[in-house]
Amino acid sequence: MLTVPDGSAESFTGDIAWVGCNLEYDPQQWSSVRQRAASLNIRTFPWVRLAHVEQGDTWEHVKQRLALLVLTAQSWGENTIIPNYENEAETFSPSLLTDHLYGVMDWDGDTGWSTQAWLPNDVDYTPFRVQDPALLQIFPKDLRWEPWQIQSKMGDCVWHAREKGFRYVGVTYQTYGEAVPSWYDCESHMHSTFPGNLIAHGQWGEWYR
């Protein structure tokens, strides 16, 4: 999951299947990243945060960002989008999103929902399609987890996401805050990283073995 198209993350190594490109930047600005990824048979998916409610974002902002995701994926020849959907779920419900995305917009591609680690207890996620995965943000520095607690607490979060209705649950490992690959199980768990821009040249293989 890349945040900035600044050239810092274009030397991919390791077992990487896809790269997420942040649409806070114009899709054209991701051209060099996408070309590099394509040369290595790595797919590129658009992602964007759907809403910052505390900053006054409205349902109109959410609809605009969903449209941007879909139009960008289509222009890139991809069938996958990654909405970053965190505490805004308590304001803009999954049923509201799915009615618009799959009903009004008629999106028939794949959708991976990047969410906080512990899904809000009071949100009903069952309107999401059965095949739509959750990508839980395992950010131990933000969550104030010690490295030795990560595996256990991550397991609790994965269990909770399944209880909330997600059949497929992935994880996203934090790279900032001096995080290192040894904190995580980078071999057994399929995972993404945030942000990939902080992974130094030559170290991708340590995060993606």
Number of C-alpha atoms within 10 A of each C-alpha: 21 22 19 18 22 13 11 15 21 17 16 22 16 13 14 20 13 15 22 22 25 22 22 12 13 12 18 11 14 20 13 14 21 22 15 15 20 13 9 14 12 17 19 24 23 25 30 22 19 24 25 15 15 8 7 8 13 15 15 10 14 19 17 11 20 24 16 18 24 25 16 21 21 14 10 16 12 17 15 21 27 27 21 19 21 21 17 20 22 14 13 18 14 19 15 13 19 17 14 16 18 14 11 10 14 12 19 12 14 15 20 21 21 22 24 20 24 18 20 17 11 9 15 16 19 12 14 20 15 11 12 16 21 28 25 25 24 29 23 22 15 10 11 10 13 10 14 10 12 19 14 9 16 20 11 13 21 22 14 17 26 13 11 17 16 20 14 15 19 19 24 22 26 24 21 18 10 8 16 15 16 10 16 20 15 17 12 8 11 13 21 25 23 19 18 24 20 18 21 12 14 11 15 19 16 16 24 20 13
